[in-house]
Amino acid sequence: MQRPKTPDGEIAWEILKSCERQLRVGFGSVYGIDFTAVLAFAGAMGAAVPLLLELLPEIERVIVWAWQRDNDG
């Protein structure tokens, strides 16, 4: 795993780890991240919300793919 290289990246990573269970689930499958919950948490922590807004769509795609991969069968 590659480590964040900036202070904002470190904060974003910590926020994402803290919100790992903020998922949107329907019919027994994860289909997204609850952006509202993650951004509210980030705002409460004083995090760089613009960086999270840039990262969340990419991270969401990876989380959904990994969940589906691990739970298909």
DRENKOL-702895 format. One record per residue (C-alpha): residue number from 0; residue in one letter; x, y, z. Coordinates in Angstrom, 1 decimal, padded with zeros to 4 digits, always signed. Each point is the difference from the previous one (the first is absolute). Layout:
REM residues N
    i  aa       X       Y       Z
  NUM   A       X       Y       Z
...
//
This chain:
REM residues 73
    i  aa       X       Y       Z
    0   M  +000.0  +000.0  +000.0
    1   Q  +001.2  +003.5  -000.8
    2   R  +000.1  +002.4  +002.9
    3   P  -001.5  +003.5  -000.4
    4   K  +002.7  +002.6  -000.8
    5   T  -001.5  +003.2  +001.3
    6   P  -001.6  +001.1  +003.3
    7   D  -003.4  +000.3  -001.7
    8   G  +000.5  -003.5  -001.4
    9   E  +000.7  -001.3  +003.5
   10   I  -003.2  +001.7  +001.3
   11   A  -002.1  -001.4  -002.9
   12   W  +001.4  -003.5  +000.6
   13   E  -000.9  +000.2  +003.8
   14   I  -003.5  +001.2  -000.8
   15   L  -000.5  -002.8  -002.5
   16   K  +001.2  -002.6  +002.4
   17   S  -002.3  +001.4  +002.7
   18   C  -003.0  -000.1  -002.4
   19   E  +000.6  -003.5  -001.3
   20   R  -003.5  -001.1  +000.9
   21   Q  -001.8  +002.9  -001.6
   22   L  -001.3  -001.9  -003.0
   23   R  -003.2  +000.0  -002.0
   24   V  -001.5  -003.5  +000.0
   25   G  -003.0  -001.3  -001.8
   26   F  -001.3  -003.6  -000.6
   27   G  +003.0  -001.4  +001.8
   28   S  +002.6  +001.8  -002.1
   29   V  +002.2  +003.0  +000.5
   30   Y  -000.6  +002.5  -002.8
   31   G  +001.8  +003.1  +001.2
   32   I  +001.4  +002.2  +002.8
   33   D  -002.2  +002.2  +002.1
   34   F  +001.7  +003.3  -001.2
   35   T  -002.2  +002.1  +002.3
   36   A  +001.1  -001.9  +003.1
   37   V  +003.7  +000.0  -001.0
   38   L  +000.0  +003.7  -000.8
   39   A  -001.8  +000.9  +003.2
   40   F  +002.6  -001.9  +002.0
   41   A  +002.8  +001.7  -001.9
   42   G  -001.5  +003.4  +000.6
   43   A  -000.3  -000.8  +003.7
   44   M  +003.6  -001.0  +000.0
   45   G  +001.1  +003.2  -001.9
   46   A  +001.3  -002.1  -002.9
   47   A  +000.7  +001.1  -003.5
   48   V  -003.5  -000.6  -001.5
   49   P  +001.1  +001.0  -003.6
   50   L  +002.6  -002.8  +000.0
   51   L  -002.6  -002.5  +001.2
   52   L  -002.4  +001.1  -002.7
   53   E  +002.6  -000.7  -002.5
   54   L  +000.9  -003.4  +001.5
   55   L  -003.4  -001.4  +001.0
   56   P  -001.2  -001.1  -003.5
   57   E  +003.2  -001.9  -000.7
   58   I  +000.0  -001.6  +003.4
   59   E  -003.7  -000.9  -000.3
   60   R  +000.6  -001.9  -003.2
   61   V  +002.8  -002.1  +001.7
   62   I  -002.0  -000.7  +003.1
   63   V  -003.1  -001.1  -001.9
   64   W  +002.1  -002.2  -002.3
   65   A  +001.9  -001.6  +002.9
   66   W  -003.2  -000.6  +002.0
   67   Q  -001.7  -001.6  -003.0
   68   R  +003.1  -002.1  -000.8
   69   D  +000.3  -001.3  +003.6
   70   N  -003.7  -000.7  +000.4
   71   D  -001.0  -001.6  -003.4
   72   G  -000.4  -003.6  +000.1
//
